[in-house]
């Protein structure tokens, strides 16, 4: 059974930063597509960022220029560095690779 475990969420003031990490229970070396999604209260889950094995990266327009996704195939982790956070970034953030989701980590941006 594959497990994805997110960490690093918390409460931060607007303009602040957080770094999320997703640890996989298996080797991610051959996993092509990995991504972060988020779900705000009362809204549908939405795409945030993705990273492919070859290094191709995509971001949603709402986070482009503020968030940075990365992966470490040796440590079997995927990270999301979030800078210049806004209240509208408040959501539960989920790690994803095809057919598997993590349990989510709460990010709250508030003064």
Buried (B, 14 or more C-beta within 10 A) or exposed (E): EEEBBBBBBEEBEEEBEBBBBBBBEBEBEEBEEBBBBBBBEEEEBEBBBBBBBEEEEEBBEBBEEBBBBBBEEEEBBBBBBBBEBEEEBBBBBBBBBEEBEBEBBEBBBEE
